């Protein structure tokens, strides 16, 4: 069995609530952390290979309009660009999050006229360039390699995941969070029609991505932030009515192609975890500890129904206390008994984490994360 097949089987065992050989691991990283690692281990540092993780997520170009960013202004480390979402975004120095200054849609009636480039357009998978989801984060990237070029080097050694957005994640990037929440109340029919079109676009993009992957994908991530630190951004009934059917359609598509489905949703979305289990989601990520989530407790509630991925408290890693890091890892590994857990941070490994601290967390996982667990 090759490395990719071995790691894919390890993940499938965890998501099927079975114990494999060891607890699988994945991760997302901030640019600042990667730069610290490059300074320590060399410019060719690759966190997925260095730490021997099990899976990696590679995002295609999901922009509704496929085109290079337009630089509107630049002063020193401040730069303002307009993306293929028609969003105006400012990146300032080393601040962790970009600031969305403006959107092209400011009235509900304008949503009906917003068009999308083809979901199966080959440029999404086979052409280098700019795209908002890959290029605008804790740093600004330009003209990145194509999805194919970023995916191919990992397919023999890792379980590789593609990704899509559920409709709310895509919606707010076009009209802004404030408008999205306001128009749910004031113009629900217009908004729901736009959500429907986004859902159809994402489903078609998922199909095209699976085809472009040519059997090399092990799973798909669904990006969808619908909660904040204390709960849902909007009512559960609205989510069930407007967004749940589209999430289910994506999961059904992926399962029809024997792909694992993991949903990434920040904040405290415990109100919809039961729904996620009901519609067949394999695992939920990232379970932010800062939002009060505890994977050990959640595992008790959803054992055999929904697997979990994440919840290693980055704040503990940032403080760098070795004993606290070991305690954090060993406590969260309790959720892996019987399967159902993937080791990962509770969002991303931030720039404030020292390479040695993260390495210690992974080392602890490797020493104590083999089945049968002895914690």
N, C-alpha and C positions, 0 to 999 in steps of 0.2 A: 504494500500500500504506500503510495507516494505521500509527501508531506501535506499537500492540499487535501487529499482524500482523508488522511488521518485527522486533520484539524476539522474538516467538515463533519466527520462522524462524531468527533468530540462535542461539537456544538449541537448536532442533532440529538445526541444523547441527553445533553443538558435541557434542551427545549422540549424533549419528550418526557422529562421528569424521570430520567434514569441516570445512574452513576456510571460514568465512563472510566477512563484511566486517571484523569485529573480534572480539576476545575478549569474550564476554558477561560481565556482572557482576551479582551479587546481594549481599545482606547482611542480617544481623540486628544489632540495636543494643541496648545497655543504656540504661536510663533516664537514668543520670548523663551519658552521652555526649550524648544528645539534649538534655538541659538545657544543657550547655555550648554546643552548637550554637545553641540558641534564644537564649542570652545574646549570642552573636556575630552571628547572622544574623536574629534576630527571632522572635517568638512563633509565627509561621505557618510556621516551618521544617519542611520535609518532606524527610527524607534521600533518599527514593527519587526525588523530582523534582529536588532540588537537585543530586544527583550523577548524575542521568540513568541510573539502574540499569535492568536489563532485566526483572527479575521481582520479585514480592512474594508472600509466603505469608500467607494469611488463614485463621485457624483458626476453625472453628465451635465451638459449645458441645458438648464431648464428655463432660461430666460424666455419670456413670451416673444421678444424680438431679438433675433440673433444678430448682434452687431458689436463693434468695439465700443468701449466706454468713451463718452465725450467729456473731456476735462473742461470744466466751466471756469475754474480759477484755482490757482495754487500759490501759496505763500509759505515758504519754508517747509515745515513738516505738515502743514494743513493743505489738504487737497479736496476739491469738490468735483464729483463726477456725476454724470447721468448715465444710468445703466439700461439694459434691455428690458427692464421692468418699467421704464420711464420714470424711475425714482431718482431724485436728486439727493446724493448722500455725501456727507463730509467725514473724512478720516483725519483725525488730529493726532499727530505724533504717535506715542506708544499707548494711548488710551485703549482699553480693551474692546470697547464697542464703538461701532460707527454711529453717526447721527443722521437720521433721515430728515432732510430739510423740507422736501416737497414731493408731491405726487402729481401725476398728470390728470388723474380723475378727482374732481372735487365736488361733483354733483351726482346724485344717484342715477340720473338719466344717462350719464356718460358711460356707464358700465356696458350698456347694450352695444355701443359702438367700438369697444375695445376688442381688437382682433389679435389672434395668435399666429405666429409662424408655425409651420407644420410640426406636429409632435414627432414625426418620424424623419424629419429633415436630417440628412446624413451629417450635416455640420455639427449637430448636437453630440455626435459620437466620434467623428473622424477628423475634425478640424480644430487646430489650436485657436486660442483667442481669449476674449474677456467674457466672464459671466458672473452675475451678482453673487450667487450662492457660494461658488468656489473662491471668488476673488475679493470679496468685501467682508472682512471679519475683523480679527484683532490686528490685522495688517492689510495693506492693499497690494494685490498681485495683479500683474498685467500679462496678457498674451501667454497664458499657461498652456502646457501640452494638452493634446486632445484626450478625451475619455479613454479611447483605445490605447494611447501611448502611456497613460497613467495606470491603466488596468493590467496590461499585458505582463509587465515584469513580476507581478505578484501571483499570477494564476497557478503556477506550479508549486508554490510554497505556502499558500494561505487560502482560507475560505474567503472568497471575494464577494462582497455585496455591492449591488447597485443601489439606487435610491430614487424616490419620488417625494413629492409633498402632498399631504392631504390638503383639501381646499382652503381651510382657514389660513394655514401657513403661507399659501400662495396668494390668497386674497389680500392680506394686510400689506404684502410687499407691493401691491399695485395701488391700493386705495388708502393705506394707512390704518393703523389699529383703531384710532378714534372714529374714523368714518365707518369702519367695519362694525364696531359695536353700536354706534348711533343708528346706522341704517337698518340694523336688525329690528329696531323698534319702530323707526319712522317709515321705512320703505322695504318691508320684508319680502314682498313679491319681486321687486327689482333685484334685490340682493340675492334672493334664492335662485333666480334665473342665472345670475352671474356665477354663483357657486356651482350650479349644475353644469355650466359650460366649462368651468375650471375642472370639475370632477371628470368630465368626459375627456378633456385634454390630458389630464394626468394618467388616466387609465390607458389612453392611446400611447402616451409616452412610456408607460411601463411596458406595454407590449413591444414597442419598438426597441426598447433597451434590452429586453430579454432576447429579441432576435439578433441585435447587434452583439450580444454577449456570446452567441454561438455555443451555448452549453457550458460556458466557463463560470457562470454565476452560481453561487451557493445560496444566496438569499437576497432580500431587498429590505432596505431601511425605508420607513415612512416618517418623514419629518413633519411634526405637527404640534406647535406650542399653543395650547388652548387653556393654560392655567398660569397663575402667578404663585407667589410664595404661600399665600393663605388659601388658595382655592381656585375654582374655575374663573376664567375671564368673563364668562356669560353663563346663563342658566343651563343646567343639564338638559332640560326638556328641549331647549333650542338646539343644543348639540345633537341630541338624538334625532330630531326632526331634520336638521339641515346638513349635518356633516357625517353622522354615523353611517348612513347608507353608502357613502362614497368610500369611507375607510373599509367597510366590509367588501365592497367591490374590488378594491385593490388587494386585500388579503386573499380573496377567492381566486383572483387572477394569479397571484404568486404561488399559491398552493396547487393550482392546476398545472403549474410548471415545476412542481416539486422543489420550490424555493422556500426557505425559511423567511418569516416576516417578523421584523422587530420595529416597534414604534418608538420614536424618540420624541418625548414631550416634556418640556421643562416645567418647573413649578409643582404644585400639589394637585394632581388630577385624580385623587383617590375616588372621587365621585363617579368616574367613568371606567374604573378598572374592571368592574363586573361586566360592563358592556363589552369591553375589549376581550375578555375571556369568552363571552357569549358568541362573538362574531369570529372567533377562531384565531385571534392574535397569538403568536408564539411567545413573544417576550416584550416587556416594557422597559424602556431606558429613558433617562439616566437615574431617576429616583434621587432627587437632590436632597442631601442631608440637611442643607440649610433651609429647606422647606418643611422640615420636621418629619421626613420620611425615614423609615427604618425597615430595611429589607427583611430582617429576621422576623419582625412582627407581620409584615405583609405576606411573607411566605406561609405563615401559619394559616392565614385567611384564604389564600389562593392555592394551596398545595394541590398539585395535580391538575390545576385549571389554567394557570398563567405563570410563565417563567419571568424572571427579572434579570436585569443587566445593569450593573452600576452600584451606586450608593456608597462607594469608598469616599469618605469625607475629605475633599481637597483642602479644607481648612486645617485638618490634622497634618496633611502632607506639607503644607506651607510652613507650619510651625517647626517642622524638622526634628521633633523629639523622637529618637529611635524607638523608645519603649512605647510611646503613644501610637506610633505608626504600626508596630507589631500588634498591639492590642486592637486597633481599628480593623486590621486585616483579619485577625483571628475571630473577632466577634462577627464580622459580616460573613465569613466563610461558613458560619452555622447555617446560613440560608442555602448552602449547596448540598446539605445532606439529602440524599434521595434524588439528587439532580435538581434542575429548575433554577440554576443561578450561573451567571457569567460575571467574572471578576472585571470590574471597570470603575473608573472614578464616577463621582456623582454629577459630572457634566463633561469637563475636559481638564487635562493637567495644565494648570495655569502657569504663567510666567513667574509666579512667586514660589514655585516648587523647585527646590534644588535637585539636580540630577541624582545625587546620592540618596535623597529621600524617596524618590520614586523607585529607584533601583532596589532600595531596601524593601519597599512594599511588594515588588515583584518577587524578590528573593524569598520573602516570607511566604508568599503564595506557592512558590515552587517547592519549598521545604514542607509545608503543612497542607497543601492543597491536593494531595494525591489520595485517591480512594483506596480503602475506606478511610475517612477522615478521622484524625486524632487531634482534637482541638483542646 
